[in-house]
Structures are given as structure tokens and as C-alpha cells.
Amino acid sequence: MIYRQVFDVINAGLVILDKDLRVCYWNRWMTKHSGIDCGDIVGSQLRDFFPDVYTKYFDRSIKSVFKFGNFVFMSQKLHKYLFKFPKNVSCFQSMQQSVTMGPIRERDNAISHAFIVIQDVTEIAAYDRKIREINIKDGLTGVYNRRYFESRLKDEFDRHKRYCHPLSLIMFDIDHFKSINDTYGHQYGDFVLKKISSTAIEMLRVNDMLARYGGEEFCCILPETTISSAMMVAERIRKNVETQDNNFTTIDASATTTTTSAKVTISLGVSELCEITNTCEHLLKKADDALYTAKREGRNRVVSMSLF
């Protein structure tokens, strides 16, 4: 191949397949990231080395290249990658790839081969994810922010209302938080916010969602959860917050170590979606009403609003 020298120095992977999907060319970039030498893979079926590549989408796409001469683009956002190459960059364990496939024609315009070009877009994908997280997460606690919470709540409400599945909310805030700030300082108050949000997350499932609703107030979305189950989750969160140590250590300019510790409690309100709940705002208000009932009744307790 007269262009081999060029193909071997480009910063992208290049694979050429014949109609039987045997590898005819494998450039240096592919060798570098796969650990498979060109001489070892050329002449072999791609499937023999990368069986995971053969998804329904890939099979359909490569057939369209050979049959119709189509060009196919596989975006990272939809497909993540074609070849599973290692790439330990922040949130990704595998290289994120943008892939292009297309036909190679002979002089008579007949399609004899297909090319696959693979570009490493891991850094770009990691940056995009970071920007997205900045937009949807609270900068102090790392949980979701109110704007994203309200968007997710509407989506979950619509979905569960349509299919008549249970959906519950837990709203809670920190008891006497102003007093904590006034007594121990805002730095300790920030520590308490982070500690409690972390404790709450440990009590939730992967599909549940915790958001900082405002100030010292948080809200949890619990899909596929009845109010009785949500009450149990809320009680576990309350007990863990009540019993945990909140030790915060600081070191001043003279290298003196100071540890601040205080017991903290939370009040929680729980509500559940039901047939006459017409809006997600109604569901949220009932959780909020339950929370304020818990505070009026003495704080450090869970109250539910199951009647709508």
C-alpha cells in the first residue's frame, strides 16, 4: 500500500476490511492502542480478535457500506466506542471514540473494501461531562441542584402517572441550622451540609435521586417506591444522621489543630403520587407540608402525607 507511511503517522485508527470482514490493513495507531501487531491480525476475521464489535448496529452499518456505498458515523454520545481500548481518564475506563465507516471503490466503481476510522475523543467527552455536571450539580455538596431536580421530577412524575407506578418524595432539612452556623461558623456549616448529603446518598438506591433544594433543604426522588417504603428509607436517613459523628478538624497558621464536633438532626417529610395528584408541584407541596409538620411537632422525626 503506497500510502502506508502516511496512514501510520496519522493520529487516528485506520482499519480496512474486505467483503468477508477480514482485516486487510491495520495501522500503527491501532497497534499502539490494541497491543495487536499488524502482522498478527491482517488476514484474520475481525471477529476473532474483537467479538464485542459485532453488535446489531455494526452489522447493519457495515452491510450498508458494502451494499449501498453508504458512509456511517458512530458518535461517542450514542455508542461510546467501537473498539474497547483502555483509557483511564477521570470518568472513563475505556477510550471514547468517534467512528466513521465508508466504502473503498475500484476503478470500475465497484465496492471492494470498507474502511473504519477511529478517533480518540475521550478528553473531549470527559470535558463535556464535567461541564454538564457543573450545570446540574450543587457546587458545595456535589448532589444535584434544584433546577435539574425540578426537570427530573417532572419527567418521573409524567412517567409514573402514565404507567400508574408508585413514586415517592422525601424532603428534609437540617434542624436549627442557623444556630449551627452562628455557633460554629459557616465553614463548619458547609461541612455539615456535605456530611449529611453524603450520608443520605448512602441510604439511597442507584435509581434514586438526591438534590439540594435550597439552603439546608434537600429532596429525594424515589421511583417505584410506595410511601411505606419511602418512610423506611427516610427513617434510616434520620437515624444515621442523628448517630453519626460530625468531627471537623482545622489547622491554623501556627499549626494548631482544632476539632469541632456537634450532633446534628434532620426533619423529614414524605409524600406519594396518587390518582388525584394532578401536578408534580402538588406532590412536592405535600412533601413540604409534611416536613413542616415534622418541624412543628418537635423536629428530628419523619412525617408522611399519604392522603391527597
PAZAPA-4460 file (N, C-alpha, C; in steps of 0.05 Angstrom, whole numbers, plus 32768, in hexadecimal, padded with zeros to 4 digits):
% residues 308
    n_x    n_y    n_z   ca_x   ca_y   ca_z    c_x    c_y    c_z   seq   type   mol
   8011   7FE8   8000   8000   8000   8000   8012   8019   8000     1      M     A
   800F   8029   7FEC   8022   803F   7FE8   801F   8055   7FFC     2      I     A
   8008   8056   8009   8003   806C   801D   8008   8062   803A     3      Y     A
   8015   804B   803D   8019   8040   8058   8027   8053   806A     4      R     A
   803C   8061   8061   804B   8073   8072   8039   8089   807D     5      Q     A
   8027   8093   806C   8015   80A8   8075   8001   809D   8089     6      V     A
   7FF6   8086   8083   7FE2   807A   8094   7FED   8072   80B0     7      F     A
   8007   806D   80B0   8013   8064   80CA   801A   807C   80DC     8      D     A
   8019   8094   80D2   8020   80AB   80E3   8008   80BC   80EA     9      V     A
   7FF1   80B7   80DE   7FDA   80C7   80E5   7FD1   80C0   8102    10      I     A
   7FC5   80D4   810F   7FBC   80D0   812B   7FA0   80C5   812B    11      N     A
   7F9B   80AF   811F   7F81   80A2   811E   7F85   8085   8116    12      A     A
   7F72   8074   811D   7F74   8058   8115   7F69   8055   80F9    13      G     A
   7F75   8043   80EA   7F6B   803C   80CF   7F6B   801E   80CC    14      L     A
   7F53   8014   80C5   7F50   7FF7   80C0   7F43   7FF4   80A5    15      V     A
   7F4D   7FE2   8095   7F40   7FDC   807B   7F38   7FBF   807A    16      I     A
   7F1F   7FBA   8073   7F13   7FA0   8073   7F0B   7F98   8056    17      L     A
   7F0E   7F7E   8050   7F03   7F75   8036   7EE5   7F6D   803B    18      D     A
   7ED9   7F62   8026   7EBC   7F5C   8028   7EB6   7F45   803B    19      K     A
   7ECB   7F35   8041   7EC8   7F20   8055   7ECE   7F2A   8071    20      D     A
   7ED3   7F44   8073   7EDA   7F51   808D   7EF4   7F47   8098    21      L     A
   7F06   7F40   8085   7F21   7F39   808D   7F32   7F53   808D    22      R     A
   7F44   7F55   80A0   7F54   7F6D   80A2   7F69   7F6E   808C    23      V     A
   7F69   7F83   807C   7F7D   7F86   8067   7F92   7F9B   806E    24      C     A
   7F8B   7FAD   8081   7F9E   7FC1   808A   7F98   7FC9   80A6    25      Y     A
   7FAD   7FCD   80B5   7FAB   7FD4   80D2   7FC2   7FE7   80D8    26      W     A
   7FBC   8001   80DB   7FD2   8014   80DD   7FDF   8014   80F8    27      N     A
   7FF4   8024   80FB   8005   8024   8113   7FF5   802E   812B    28      R     A
   7FE2   8041   8127   7FD1   804A   813D   7FC1   8033   8149    29      W     A
   7FB7   8022   8138   7FA7   800B   8142   7FB9   7FF8   8151    30      M     A
   7FD1   7FF4   8148   7FE4   7FE3   8156   7FEB   7FEE   8171    31      T     A
   7FEF   8008   8172   7FF7   8015   818B   7FE1   8012   81A0    32      K     A
   7FC8   8015   8199   7FB2   8015   81AD   7FA6   7FFA   81B2    33      H     A
   7FAA   7FE7   819F   7F9F   7FCC   81A2   7FB3   7FB9   81AD    34      S     A
   7FCD   7FBF   81A8   7FE2   7FAC   81AF   7FE5   7F95   819B    35      G     A
   7FD6   7F97   8184   7FD6   7F82   8170   7FE6   7F8C   8158    36      I     A
   7FFB   7F7D   8151   800C   7F85   813A   7FFD   7F81   8120    37      D     A
   8004   7F92   810D   7FF7   7F90   80F2   7FFB   7F74   80E6    38      C     A
   8012   7F69   80E8   8018   7F4E   80DD   8008   7F38   80E9    39      G     A
   7FFF   7F3C   8102   7FEF   7F28   8110   7FD2   7F28   8109    40      D     A
   7FC7   7F3F   8101   7FAB   7F41   80FC   7FA3   7F42   80DF    41      I     A
   7FB5   7F4B   80CE   7FAF   7F4D   80B1   7FAA   7F31   80A6    42      V     A
   7F94   7F2D   8098   7F8C   7F13   808D   7F78   7F04   809E    43      G     A
   7F75   7F0E   80B6   7F62   7F01   80C9   7F47   7F10   80CA    44      S     A
   7F33   7F01   80D3   7F19   7F0D   80D7   7F1B   7F21   80EE    45      Q     A
   7F0F   7F38   80EB   7F0F   7F4C   8101   7F02   7F40   8119    46      L     A
   7EEE   7F2F   8114   7EDE   7F23   812A   7EF0   7F12   813C    47      R     A
   7F05   7F06   8131   7F16   7EF4   8141   7F25   7F03   8157    48      D     A
   7F2B   7F1C   8151   7F3A   7F2D   8165   7F27   7F3F   8175    49      F     A
   7F11   7F48   8169   7EFF   7F5B   8176   7EE2   7F52   8172    50      F     A
   7EDA   7F3D   8180   7EBE   7F34   817E   7EAA   7F48   8187    51      P     A
   7EB2   7F59   819A   7E9F   7F6D   81A4   7E97   7F83   8190    52      D     A
   7EA8   7F85   817B   7EA2   7F99   8166   7E88   7F92   8157    53      V     A
   7E82   7F78   8156   7E6C   7F6F   8145   7E51   7F72   8153    54      Y     A
   7E49   7F8B   8156   7E2E   7F91   8160   7E1B   7F91   8148    55      T     A
   7E01   7F93   814E   7DED   7F94   8138   7DF1   7FAE   8128    56      K     A
   7DF8   7FC4   8136   7DFC   7FDD   8127   7E15   7FDB   8115    57      Y     A
   7E2A   7FCF   811F   7E42   7FCD   810E   7E3C   7FBB   80F6    58      F     A
   7E2F   7FA5   80FB   7E29   7F92   80E5   7E18   7FA0   80CF    59      D     A
   7E03   7FAE   80D8   7DF2   7FBD   80C5   7E01   7FD2   80B7    60      R     A
   7E13   7FE0   80C5   7E22   7FF6   80B9   7E36   7FED   80A4    61      S     A
   7E45   7FD8   80AB   7E5A   7FCE   8098   7E4D   7FC2   807F    62      I     A
   7E36   7FB6   8082   7E27   7FAC   806B   7E1E   7FC2   8059    63      K     A
   7E16   7FD9   8065   7E0D   7FEF   8054   7E24   7FFC   8046    64      S     A
   7E3C   7FFB   8051   7E54   8005   8044   7E59   7FF5   802B    65      V     A
   7E5A   7FDB   802E   7E60   7FC9   8017   7E4A   7FC8   8002    66      F     A
   7E31   7FC9   800B   7E1B   7FC5   7FF8   7E13   7FDF   7FEA    67      K     A
   7E13   7FF5   7FF9   7E09   800E   7FED   7E1F   8024   7FEB    68      F     A
   7E36   801F   7FF6   7E4B   8033   7FF5   7E46   8049   8009    69      G     A
   7E37   8044   801E   7E31   8059   8032   7E49   805F   8043    70      N     A
   7E49   8078   804D   7E5C   807F   8062   7E4D   807F   807D    71      F     A
   7E59   8074   8091   7E4C   8071   80AB   7E5D   807E   80C0    72      V     A
   7E50   808E   80D1   7E5D   809C   80E7   7E53   8092   8102    73      F     A
   7E64   808A   8113   7E5D   8081   812E   7E67   8096   8142    74      M     A
   7E55   80A4   814E   7E5D   80B9   8161   7E63   80AD   817D    75      S     A
   7E74   80BA   818B   7E7B   80B1   81A6   7E62   80B3   81B9    76      Q     A
   7E52   80C8   81B5   7E3B   80CB   81C7   7E28   80B4   81C6    77      K     A
   7E25   80A9   81AE   7E12   8093   81AB   7E1E   8077   81AF    78      L     A
   7E37   8074   81A6   7E43   8059   81A6   7E5C   8055   81B8    79      H     A
   7E66   806B   81C3   7E7D   806B   81D5   7E97   8063   81C6    80      K     A
   7E97   804A   81BB   7EAF   8041   81AD   7EA8   8029   819C    81      Y     A
   7EBA   8024   8188   7EB7   800C   8178   7ECB   7FF6   8182    82      L     A
   7EE4   7FFE   8184   7EF9   7FEC   818E   7EFE   7FF3   81AC    83      F     A
   7EFD   7FDF   81BD   7F00   7FE4   81D9   7F1E   7FE5   81E0    84      K     A
   7F29   7FFD   81DF   7F45   8002   81E6   7F47   800F   8202    85      F     A
   7F5B   8008   8211   7F5D   8014   822C   7F64   8032   822A    86      P     A
   7F58   8041   823C   7F5E   805E   823D   7F53   8068   8258    87      K     A
   7F63   8067   826C   7F5A   806F   8287   7F5D   808D   828A    88      N     A
   7F48   809B   8282   7F47   80B8   8284   7F2E   80C0   8294    89      V     A
   7F32   80C9   82AC   7F1D   80D2   82BE   7F06   80BF   82BE    90      S     A
   7EF0   80C6   82B0   7ED7   80B7   82B2   7ED5   809F   829E    91      C     A
   7EE9   809B   828E   7EE8   8086   8279   7EFF   8072   827D    92      F     A
   7EF8   8058   827D   7F0C   8043   827E   7F14   803A   8262    93      Q     A
   7F03   803F   824E   7F08   8037   8233   7F0A   8050   8221    94      S     A
   7F1A   804F   820D   7F1C   8065   81FA   7F01   806B   81ED    95      M     A
   7EFA   8084   81ED   7EE2   808D   81DF   7EE9   8094   81C3    96      Q     A
   7ED8   808B   81B0   7EE0   808D   8194   7ECA   8098   8182    97      Q     A
   7ED3   80A7   816E   7EC2   80AF   8158   7ECA   809F   8140    98      S     A
   7EB7   8092   8132   7EBE   807E   811E   7EB1   8085   8103    99      V     A
   7EC0   8083   80EE   7EB5   8086   80D3   7EBB   806D   80C3   100      T     A
   7EA7   8063   80B5   7EAA   804C   80A3   7EA1   8054   8087   101      M     A
   7EAF   804A   8073   7EA7   8051   8057   7EB3   803D   8043   102      G     A
   7EAB   8040   802A   7EB3   802D   8015   7ECE   8034   8008   103      P     A
   7EDC   8021   7FFE   7EF4   8025   7FED   7EED   8018   7FD2   104      I     A
   7EEE   8028   7FBD   7EE5   801F   7FA3   7EFD   8019   7F91   105      R     A
   7EF9   8006   7F7F   7F0C   8001   7F6A   7F08   8015   7F53   106      E     A
   7F18   8012   7F3E   7F16   8025   7F28   7EFB   8023   7F19   107      R     A
   7EEF   800B   7F1A   7ED5   8007   7F0D   7EBE   8010   7F20   108      D     A
   7EC5   801C   7F36   7EB2   8026   7F4A   7EA6   8010   7F5B   109      N     A
   7EAF   7FF8   7F58   7EA5   7FE2   7F69   7EB2   7FE5   7F84   110      A     A
   7EA2   7FDF   7F99   7EAB   7FE0   7FB5   7EBA   7FC6   7FBB   111      I     A
   7ED3   7FC8   7FC2   7EE3   7FB1   7FC8   7EEA   7FAF   7FE6   112      S     A
   7EEC   7FC5   7FF3   7EF4   7FC6   800F   7EE5   7FDB   801E   113      H     A
   7EE7   7FDA   8038   7EDC   7FEF   804A   7EF1   7FF9   805C   114      A     A
   7EF1   8013   8062   7F05   801E   8075   7EF6   8025   808F   115      F     A
   7F04   8024   80A4   7EFA   802D   80BE   7F0F   8040   80CA   116      I     A
   7F07   8058   80D0   7F19   806C   80DC   7F0F   8071   80F9   117      V     A
   7F22   806E   810C   7F1B   8071   8128   7F2B   8089   8134   118      I     A
   7F1C   809B   8140   7F29   80B2   814D   7F24   80B1   816B   119      Q     A
   7F3A   80B6   8179   7F38   80B7   8197   7F2D   80D2   81A0   120      D     A
   7F15   80D1   81AB   7F08   80EA   81B4   7F03   80E9   81D2   121      V     A
   7F13   80DA   81E1   7F10   80D6   81FD   7F12   80F1   820C   122      T     A
   7F26   8100   8206   7F2A   811A   8214   7F13   812D   820F   123      E     A
   7F09   812D   81F7   7EF2   813E   81F0   7EDA   8135   81FF   124      I     A
   7ED5   811B   8200   7EBD   8110   820E   7EBF   8115   822C   125      A     A
   7ED7   8113   8237   7EDB   8118   8254   7ED5   8135   825A   126      A     A
   7EDF   8147   8248   7EDA   8163   824C   7EBC   816A   824A   127      Y     A
   7EAE   815E   8236   7E92   8162   8233   7E83   8159   824C   128      D     A
   7E8B   8142   8257   7E7D   8137   826F   7E82   814A   8286   129      R     A
   7E9A   8154   8288   7EA0   8166   829F   7E8F   817F   829D   130      K     A
   7E8D   818B   8285   7E7D   81A3   8282   7E60   819D   8288   131      I     A
   7E56   8185   827F   7E3A   817E   8285   7E36   817B   82A3   132      R     A
   7E49   816F   82B1   7E46   816C   82CE   7E46   8187   82DC   133      E     A
   7E56   8199   82D2   7E56   81B4   82DE   7E3B   81C1   82DC   134      I     A
   7E2D   81BC   82C6   7E13   81C8   82C1   7DFD   81BA   82D0   135      N     A
   7E00   81A1   82D8   7DEA   8193   82E5   7DEF   818C   8302   136      I     A
   7E08   8192   830C   7E0E   818A   8328   7E14   81A2   8339   137      K     A
   7E0F   819F   8353   7E14   81B3   8367   7E32   81B4   836C   138      D     A
   7E3E   81CC   836A   7E5B   81CF   836D   7E66   81C7   8388   139      G     A
   7E56   81CA   839D   7E60   81C4   83B8   7E5E   81A6   83BF   140      L     A
   7E47   819B   83BC   7E42   817F   83C5   7E47   816A   83B0   141      T     A
   7E46   8172   8396   7E4A   815E   8381   7E30   814F   8379   142      G     A
   7E1A   8154   8387   7E01   8148   837F   7DF4   815A   836A   143      V     A
   7DDE   8151   835E   7DD1   8160   8349   7DC6   817A   8353   144      Y     A
   7DC4   818E   8341   7DBA   81A8   8349   7D9B   81A9   8344   145      N     A
   7D90   81BF   834D   7D72   81C1   834C   7D68   81C1   8330   146      R     A
   7D75   81CF   831E   7D6C   81D1   8303   7D6A   81B5   82F6   147      R     A
   7D7F   81A5   82FA   7D7E   818A   82EE   7D6A   8179   82FC   148      Y     A
   7D68   817C   8316   7D54   816D   8325   7D38   8172   831B   149      F     A
   7D31   818B   8316   7D16   8191   830C   7D11   8185   82F1   150      E     A
   7D25   8184   82E0   7D23   8178   82C6   7D1F   8159   82C8   151      S     A
   7D2F   814D   82DA   7D2C   8130   82DE   7D12   8128   82EB   152      R     A
   7D09   8139   82FD   7CEF   8133   830B   7CD8   8133   82F7   153      L     A
   7CD8   8147   82E5   7CC3   8148   82D1   7CC4   812F   82BF   154      K     A
   7CDC   8126   82B7   7CDE   810E   82A6   7CD4   80F6   82B5   155      D     A
   7CDD   80F3   82CE   7CD5   80DB   82DE   7CB7   80DC   82E3   156      E     A
   7CAD   80F3   82E9   7C90   80F6   82EF   7C80   80ED   82D6   157      F     A
   7C87   80F7   82BF   7C78   80F0   82A6   7C7A   80D2   82A1   158      D     A
   7C91   80C7   82A4   7C95   80AB   829F   7C85   8099   82B2   159      R     A
   7C86   809F   82CB   7C78   808F   82DF   7C5A   8093   82DF   160      H     A
   7C52   80AC   82D8   7C35   80B1   82D5   7C2A   80A1   82BE   161      K     A
   7C39   80A0   82A8   7C30   8092   8290   7C2D   8074   8294   162      R     A
   7C40   8069   82A3   7C40   804B   82A6   7C35   8043   82C1   163      Y     A
   7C2C   8056   82D1   7C20   8050   82EC   7C33   8042   82FE   164      C     A
   7C4D   8049   82FD   7C60   803D   830F   7C64   8050   8327   165      H     A
   7C6C   8045   833E   7C70   8056   8355   7C88   8069   8352   166      P     A
   7C86   8080   835E   7C9B   8094   835E   7C99   80A3   8378   167      L     A
   7CAF   80A5   8387   7CAF   80B3   83A0   7CC5   80C8   83A2   168      S     A
   7CC0   80DC   83B3   7CD4   80F1   83B8   7CDB   80F2   83D5   169      L     A
   7CF4   80F8   83DB   7CFC   80FE   83F6   7D08   811A   83F6   170      I     A
   7CFE   812C   8406   7D0A   8146   8409   7D13   8149   8426   171      M     A
   7D2C   8153   8429   7D36   8156   8445   7D48   816F   8447   172      F     A
   7D49   8179   845F   7D5D   818E   8464   7D6A   818B   847F   173      D     A
   7D7F   8199   8484   7D8F   8197   849C   7D83   81A7   84B2   174      I     A
   7D7E   819A   84C9   7D72   81A9   84DF   7D85   81BD   84EB   175      D     A
   7D7B   81D5   84F0   7D8A   81EB   84FD   7DA4   81F1   84EE   176      H     A
   7DA3   81F1   84D3   7DBC   81F5   84C4   7DC7   8211   84C8   177      F     A
   7DB6   8225   84CB   7DC1   8240   84D0   7DD1   8241   84EA   178      K     A
   7DC7   8233   84FE   7DD5   8232   8517   7DF1   8224   8514   179      S     A
   7DF2   8210   8503   7E0C   8202   84FE   7E1F   8215   84F1   180      I     A
   7E16   8224   84DD   7E27   8238   84D1   7E30   824E   84E4   181      N     A
   7E1D   8258   84F4   7E24   826D   8507   7E37   8264   851D   182      D     A
   7E34   824B   8525   7E44   8241   853B   7E60   8238   8532   183      T     A
   7E61   8229   851C   7E7A   821D   8514   7E86   8229   84FB   184      Y     A
   7E78   823B   84EE   7E83   8248   84D6   7E79   823B   84BC   185      G     A
   7E7A   824B   84A7   7E6F   8241   848D   7E80   822B   8481   186      H     A
   7E9A   822A   8487   7EAA   8215   847D   7EA1   81FA   8488   187      Q     A
   7E9A   81FA   84A1   7E8F   81E1   84AD   7E73   81DB   84A2   188      Y     A
   7E64   81F0   849D   7E49   81EC   8491   7E4B   81DF   8476   189      G     A
   7E5F   81E8   8466   7E63   81DB   844B   7E6B   81BE   844E   190      D     A
   7E7B   81B9   8462   7E84   819D   8467   7E6C   818C   846E   191      F     A
   7E5A   8196   847E   7E41   8187   8486   7E30   8182   846E   192      V     A
   7E2C   8195   845C   7E1D   8191   8444   7E28   817B   8433   193      L     A
   7E42   817B   8430   7E4F   8166   8420   7E4D   814B   842D   194      K     A
   7E50   814A   8448   7E4F   8131   8456   7E33   8124   8455   195      K     A
   7E1F   8135   8459   7E04   812A   8459   7DFB   8121   843D   196      I     A
   7E02   8130   8429   7DFB   8128   840D   7E09   810E   8406   197      S     A
   7E22   810B   840F   7E31   80F2   840A   7E23   80DA   8419   198      S     A
   7E1B   80DF   8431   7E0D   80CA   8441   7DF3   80C2   8434   199      T     A
   7DE4   80D6   842A   7DCA   80D0   841D   7DCE   80BF   8404   200      A     A
   7DE3   80C6   83F4   7DE8   80B8   83DB   7DED   809A   83E0   201      I     A
   7DFB   8095   83F6   7E02   8079   83FD   7DE9   8068   8403   202      E     A
   7DD3   8076   840B   7DBA   8068   8411   7DA8   8064   83F9   203      M     A
   7DB0   8070   83E2   7D9F   806F   83CA   7DA8   805A   83B6   204      L     A
   7D97   8053   83A4   7D9D   8040   838E   7DA9   8050   8377   205      R     A
   7DB4   8041   8364   7DC0   804D   834C   7DAC   805F   833D   206      V     A
   7D94   8056   833B   7D80   8064   832B   7D72   807A   833A   207      N     A
   7D77   807C   8354   7D6C   8093   8364   7D7D   80AC   835E   208      D     A
   7D72   80C2   8365   7D80   80DB   8360   7D7E   80EE   8378   209      M     A
   7D95   80F9   837F   7D96   810D   8395   7D9F   8128   838A   210      L     A
   7D90   813D   8392   7D97   8158   8389   7D97   816B   83A1   211      A     A
   7DA8   817F   839F   7DA6   8195   83B2   7D92   81A9   83A8   212      R     A
   7D7C   81AB   83B7   7D65   81BA   83AD   7D69   81D8   83B3   213      Y     A
   7D78   81DE   83C8   7D7D   81FA   83CF   7D87   81FC   83EB   214      G     A
   7D9D   820B   83EF   7DA8   820E   840A   7DAE   81F4   8417   215      G     A
   7DA1   81EE   842E   7DA6   81D4   843B   7D90   81C0   8435   216      E     A
   7D81   81C4   8420   7D6A   81B3   8419   7D72   81A1   8402   217      E     A
   7D6B   8187   8404   7D70   8173   83F0   7D57   8165   83E8   218      F     A
   7D57   8159   83D0   7D40   8149   83C7   7D49   8130   83B8   219      C     A
   7D3C   811A   83BD   7D42   8100   83B1   7D2B   80F7   83A0   220      C     A
   7D31   80EF   8387   7D1D   80E2   8376   7D21   80C4   8378   221      I     A
   7D0C   80B5   837E   7D0E   8098   8381   7CFA   808B   836E   222      L     A
   7D04   8084   8355   7CF2   8076   8342   7CEB   805A   834C   223      P     A
   7CD4   8050   8343   7CCB   8035   8349   7CCB   8030   8367   224      E     A
   7CC3   8044   8377   7CC4   8042   8394   7CAA   804C   83A0   225      T     A
   7C9D   803A   83B0   7C85   8042   83BE   7C8C   8053   83D6   226      T     A
   7C77   8060   83E2   7C7D   8071   83F8   7C87   8062   8411   227      I     A
   7C7E   8049   8414   7C87   803A   842B   7CA5   8034   8428   228      S     A
   7CAE   802D   8410   7CCA   8028   840C   7CDA   8042   840E   229      S     A
   7CCF   8058   8404   7CDC   8072   8406   7CE0   807A   8423   230      A     A
   7CCC   8074   8433   7CCD   807A   8450   7CE5   806B   845D   231      M     A
   7CE9   8053   8455   7CFF   8043   8460   7D1A   804E   8458   232      M     A
   7D1B   8057   843E   7D34   8064   8435   7D39   807D   8444   233      V     A
   7D24   808D   8447   7D27   80A7   8456   7D30   80A2   8473   234      A     A
   7D25   808E   847F   7D2C   8088   849B   7D49   807F   849D   235      E     A
   7D53   806F   8489   7D6F   8067   8489   7D81   8080   8487   236      R     A
   7D7A   8092   8475   7D8A   80AA   8472   7D8A   80BA   848C   237      I     A
   7D73   80BD   8498   7D71   80CC   84B1   7D82   80C0   84C7   238      R     A
   7D81   80A6   84CA   7D90   8099   84DF   7DAE   809B   84DA   239      K     A
   7DB6   8098   84C1   7DD3   8099   84BB   7DDE   80B5   84C0   240      N     A
   7DCE   80CA   84B9   7DD7   80E5   84BD   7DD8   80EB   84DB   241      V     A
   7DC5   80E1   84EA   7DC3   80E6   8507   7DDB   80DA   8516   242      E     A
   7DE4   80C2   850D   7DF9   80B4   851C   7E15   80B9   8512   243      T     A
   7E18   80C5   84FA   7E33   80C8   84EF   7E42   80DE   84FD   244      Q     A
   7E5D   80DB   84FD   7E6F   80F0   8507   7E74   8104   84F1   245      D     A
   7E74   811D   84F9   7E79   8133   84E6   7E93   8142   84EF   246      N     A
   7EA9   8134   84EE   7EC3   813F   84F7   7ED0   814E   84E0   247      N     A
   7ED5   8167   84E4   7EE1   8178   84D0   7EFB   8184   84DB   248      F     A
   7F12   817E   84CE   7F2C   8186   84D8   7F38   819C   84C7   249      T     A
   7F42   81B0   84D4   7F4F   81C7   84C6   7F6B   81CB   84D1   250      T     A
   7F7C   81D5   84C1   7F98   81DB   84C9   7F9D   81F9   84C3   251      I     A
   7FA4   8209   84D8   7FA8   8225   84D3   7FC5   822A   84CB   252      D     A
   7FCC   8244   84C8   7FE6   824C   84BE   7FFD   8243   84D0   253      A     A
   7FF8   8240   84EA   800D   8237   84FC   800D   8219   84FF   254      S     A
   8000   820A   84ED   7FFF   81ED   84EC   7FEF   81E1   8504   255      A     A
   7FDE   81F1   8510   7FCE   81E7   8526   7FB5   81DA   851B   256      T     A
   7FB0   81C1   8524   7F99   81B2   851A   7F81   81B5   852C   257      T     A
   7F6A   81BB   8520   7F51   81BF   852F   7F3C   81AD   8523   258      T     A
   7F2E   819E   8534   7F19   818C   852A   7EFE   8196   8535   259      T     A
   7EEC   819A   8523   7ED1   81A2   852A   7EBE   818B   8526   260      T     A
   7EAC   8186   8539   7E9A   8170   8537   7E7F   8178   8543   261      S     A
   7E69   8171   8535   7E4F   8176   853F   7E3C   8161   8535   262      A     A
   7E28   815A   8545   7E13   8147   853C   7DFF   8157   852C   263      K     A
   7DF6   814B   8515   7DE4   8158   8503   7DCC   8146   84FE   264      V     A
   7DB5   8151   84FC   7D9D   8142   84F5   7D8F   814F   84DD   265      T     A
   7D7E   813F   84D0   7D6E   8149   84BA   7D51   8142   84BD   266      I     A
   7D40   8152   84B0   7D23   814C   84AF   7D1C   8145   8493   267      S     A
   7D0A   8132   848F   7D04   8127   8475   7CE6   8126   8470   268      L     A
   7CDE   812C   8457   7CC2   812A   844E   7CC1   8117   8436   269      G     A
   7CAD   8106   8435   7CAB   80F2   8420   7C8F   80F5   8412   270      V     A
   7C8F   80F3   83F8   7C75   80F3   83EA   7C77   80DE   83D3   271      S     A
   7C5F   80D6   83CA   7C5E   80C2   83B5   7C4A   80CA   839F   272      E     A
   7C51   80C4   8386   7C3F   80C9   8370   7C26   80B7   8372   273      L     A
   7C0F   80C4   836D   7BF6   80B4   836C   7BE4   80BE   8356   274      C     A
   7BCD   80B2   8353   7BBC   80B7   833B   7BB3   80D4   8338   275      E     A
   7BAF   80E1   834F   7BA4   80FD   834D   7BBA   8112   834F   276      I     A
   7BD4   8109   834D   7BEA   811C   834C   7BED   8125   832F   277      T     A
   7BE6   813D   832A   7BE5   8147   830E   7C00   8152   8304   278      N     A
   7C10   815C   8316   7C29   8168   830E   7C40   815F   8320   279      T     A
   7C58   8161   8315   7C70   815B   8326   7C73   8170   833C   280      C     A
   7C69   8189   8337   7C6A   819D   834C   7C59   8196   8364   281      E     A
   7C42   8189   835E   7C31   817F   8374   7C3F   816A   8385   282      H     A
   7C4C   8158   8377   7C5B   8143   8385   7C71   814F   8396   283      L     A
   7C7F   8162   838B   7C95   8170   839A   7C8A   817F   83B2   284      L     A
   7C73   818D   83AE   7C67   819C   83C4   7C60   818A   83DB   285      K     A
   7C55   8173   83D5   7C4E   8160   83EB   7C66   8157   83FB   286      K     A
   7C7C   8152   83ED   7C95   814B   83FB   7C9E   8163   840C   287      A     A
   7C9C   817B   8402   7CA3   8193   8410   7C91   8197   8428   288      D     A
   7C77   8193   8425   7C64   8195   843B   7C6B   8181   8451   289      D     A
   7C72   8169   8449   7C79   8154   845D   7C93   815C   846C   290      A     A
   7CA6   8167   845D   7CBF   8170   846A   7CB9   8185   847F   291      L     A
   7CA9   8199   8479   7CA3   81AE   848D   7C92   81A4   84A4   292      Y     A
   7C82   818F   849F   7C74   8182   84B5   7C88   8175   84C8   293      T     A
   7C9C   8167   84BC   7CB1   815B   84CC   7CC0   816F   84DD   294      A     A
   7CC4   8187   84D2   7CD2   819C   84E2   7CC1   81A7   84F8   295      K     A
   7CA7   81AA   84F2   7C95   81B5   8506   7C91   81A1   851D   296      R     A
   7C93   8187   8517   7C8E   8173   852B   7CA7   816D   853C   297      E     A
   7CBD   817B   8537   7CD4   8178   8548   7CEE   8172   853A   298      G     A
   7CEE   816F   8520   7D06   816A   8510   7D11   814D   8515   299      R     A
   7D26   8146   8505   7D33   812C   8507   7D1F   8116   8505   300      N     A
   7D0E   8117   84F0   7CF9   8103   84ED   7CF1   8102   84CF   301      R     A
   7CE2   80EC   84C8   7CD8   80E9   84AD   7CBA   80EB   84AE   302      V     A
   7CAF   80FA   849B   7C92   80FD   8499   7C8A   80F8   847C   303      V     A
   7C74   80EA   8478   7C6B   80E4   845D   7C51   80F3   8457   304      S     A
   7C4D   80F8   843D   7C33   8103   8434   7C29   80F0   841F   305      M     A
   7C1A   80DC   8428   7C10   80C7   8415   7BF4   80CD   840B   306      S     A
   7BE6   80DF   8418   7BCA   80E5   840F   7BCB   80FF   83FE   307      L     A
   7BC0   80FD   83E6   7BC0   8114   83D3   7BA4   811E   83CF   308      F     A
***
